[in-house]
Amino acid sequence: MYMTNHIERDRARFKKLVRGTIRSGIRKYISHGELIGRKGKDLVSIPLPQLEIPHFRFGEGRQGVGQGDGETGEPVALDPDGQGPGKAGSDPGEHILEVELTIEELAGIMAEELALPKIEPRGKRNITAQKEKYNGIANSGPESLRHFKRTFRQALRRQLISGTYEPADPKVWPVKEDKRYRSWKTTPEYDSNAVVIYMMDVSGSMGDESKELVRLISFWIDTWLTSQYKGVERRFIVHDAAAREVDPETFFHTRESGGTRISSAYELCLKLMRESFPPADYNIYPFHFTDGDNFSDDDERALQLLVEIVAKANVFCYGQVQGGYGAGSFLKLLQERVENEEKVLTATIQSRDNIYDALKAFLGTGR
């Protein structure tokens, strides 16, 4: 028992060290995407420098610091030309340790560092949890679930039918065949559900680096929302002058060209919300990523559709990335139209260093 407790203490101490190391470097992980290719079904592998418990390491010989042959300023362990000996080393170097965290643990660290509040969901439809409800009677089961009233009623019925019941001496003795037990039925229990609708501009001005920024942000958005809901559905829309729904692989790797009509994406988003994800039953999170370059004759139509989306969604998040021709003007138009709308969250993402702040802006409201 002592050994088990000692191991558990060491394990808890190690996990605390790992958690602290990850938290101290979370901005780097968010910005540079070391985790994206390391995500499994339920676990995320994170590369960390080797963690060692501090201890004394004794060298060879008895000479202390500043003792021994040599003069002040003389190079140490170098040949006359100032170059190293060029021989293979025999001492251990720095090692990289991979540790595994559950998605929930990673989301917890993320929430602590970004100060993310817990989301208050709405709707109790379509995602179900299994719940056992005792609503039946069975002829077999554990004694802890024996139904005494039903058991004695069955015993009395048997004795009356067999003629062994004596009214003058009303004793009822249940036998094995008389015993009745409570039974349960597994029923679905509706729980909160959410859908994330990702929209991305894939017109000619959106390059590979812009799409990589969207991919990194989407990973962390998924990580957080998955920790808040038992089920999260994802839908992906790409658009240039026209919009279409695609799978995740196409969303992140498609190469398109042409002009931009933002209204086409918003129209498809609204269609999904009306036909598949009614706001009364779903927590809806639309995210739109674009460089803000839009046909000027489309701006007003896009802004009208945006207002309709915002009315149905938990929040609407707009991320403007740096495009091939610079930053467009749609962000400014959007901010002017919905200046006092708290459910509209915006961020400018010019490089990977902006991802951290964009996530804080998008997820920090707790909606």
KAZIGI-V740792 format. One record per pair of residues at least 12 apart in sequence whose C-alpha atoms are under 6 Angstrom apart, sorted by sequence separation. I is the first residue (numbers start at 1). J is the second residue. D is the distance in whole Angstrom. If there is no record, write none. Layout:
# KAZIGI-V740792
[[I | J | D] [I | J | D]]
This chain:
# KAZIGI-V740792
[[345 | 362 | 6] [241 | 259 | 5] [155 | 174 | 5] [240 | 259 | 6] [241 | 260 | 4] [240 | 260 | 4] [241 | 261 | 4] [243 | 264 | 5] [242 | 264 | 5] [243 | 265 | 5] [155 | 178 | 5] [154 | 178 | 5] [239 | 265 | 6] [151 | 178 | 6] [319 | 346 | 6] [151 | 179 | 5] [315 | 343 | 5] [316 | 344 | 5] [317 | 345 | 5] [318 | 346 | 5] [319 | 347 | 5] [320 | 348 | 5] [321 | 349 | 5] [322 | 350 | 5] [151 | 180 | 5] [284 | 313 | 5] [291 | 320 | 5] [315 | 344 | 6] [317 | 346 | 6] [319 | 348 | 6] [320 | 349 | 6] [321 | 350 | 5] [284 | 314 | 6] [285 | 315 | 6] [286 | 316 | 5] [287 | 317 | 5] [288 | 318 | 5] [289 | 319 | 5] [290 | 320 | 5] [291 | 321 | 5] [287 | 318 | 6] [289 | 320 | 6] [290 | 321 | 6] [291 | 322 | 6] [291 | 323 | 5] [147 | 180 | 6] [261 | 294 | 6] [279 | 312 | 6] [146 | 180 | 6] [147 | 181 | 5] [260 | 294 | 5] [146 | 181 | 4] [147 | 182 | 6] [293 | 328 | 4] [145 | 181 | 5] [291 | 327 | 6] [292 | 328 | 4] [145 | 182 | 5] [195 | 232 | 5] [197 | 234 | 6] [201 | 238 | 6] [202 | 239 | 6] [203 | 240 | 5] [291 | 328 | 6] [292 | 329 | 6] [193 | 231 | 6] [194 | 232 | 5] [195 | 233 | 5] [196 | 234 | 5] [197 | 235 | 5] [198 | 236 | 5] [199 | 237 | 5] [200 | 238 | 5] [201 | 239 | 5] [202 | 240 | 6] [292 | 330 | 5] [195 | 234 | 6] [197 | 236 | 6] [199 | 238 | 6] [201 | 240 | 6] [263 | 302 | 4] [141 | 181 | 6] [262 | 302 | 6] [139 | 180 | 5] [138 | 180 | 6] [138 | 181 | 5] [137 | 181 | 6] [50 | 95 | 5] [137 | 182 | 5] [138 | 183 | 6] [50 | 96 | 5] [136 | 182 | 6] [137 | 183 | 5] [49 | 96 | 5] [50 | 97 | 5] [136 | 183 | 5] [48 | 96 | 6] [49 | 97 | 6] [48 | 97 | 5] [134 | 183 | 6] [135 | 184 | 6] [47 | 97 | 6] [48 | 98 | 6] [134 | 184 | 4] [47 | 98 | 4] [133 | 184 | 5] [46 | 98 | 5] [132 | 184 | 6] [133 | 185 | 5] [46 | 99 | 5] [132 | 185 | 6] [203 | 256 | 6] [204 | 257 | 4] [314 | 367 | 6] [45 | 99 | 6] [132 | 186 | 4] [202 | 256 | 6] [203 | 257 | 5] [204 | 258 | 5] [45 | 100 | 4] [131 | 186 | 6] [203 | 258 | 5] [44 | 100 | 6] [131 | 187 | 5] [203 | 259 | 6] [44 | 101 | 5] [130 | 187 | 6] [43 | 101 | 5] [130 | 188 | 5] [43 | 102 | 4] [129 | 188 | 6] [42 | 102 | 6] [43 | 103 | 6] [128 | 188 | 6] [129 | 189 | 5] [128 | 189 | 5] [128 | 190 | 4] [127 | 190 | 6] [128 | 191 | 6] [127 | 191 | 5] [125 | 190 | 5] [124 | 190 | 5] [127 | 193 | 6] [124 | 191 | 5] [124 | 192 | 5] [123 | 192 | 6] [194 | 282 | 5] [199 | 287 | 6] [200 | 288 | 6] [193 | 282 | 5] [194 | 283 | 4] [195 | 284 | 5] [196 | 285 | 5] [197 | 286 | 5] [198 | 287 | 5] [199 | 288 | 5] [200 | 289 | 5] [201 | 290 | 5] [194 | 284 | 6] [196 | 286 | 6] [200 | 290 | 6] [107 | 224 | 5] [206 | 323 | 5] [205 | 323 | 5] [205 | 324 | 5] [104 | 227 | 6] [125 | 281 | 5] [123 | 280 | 6] [123 | 281 | 4] [123 | 282 | 6] [114 | 360 | 6] [119 | 366 | 4] [116 | 364 | 5] [118 | 366 | 6] [119 | 367 | 5] [117 | 366 | 5] [31 | 352 | 5] [31 | 353 | 6] [31 | 355 | 6]]
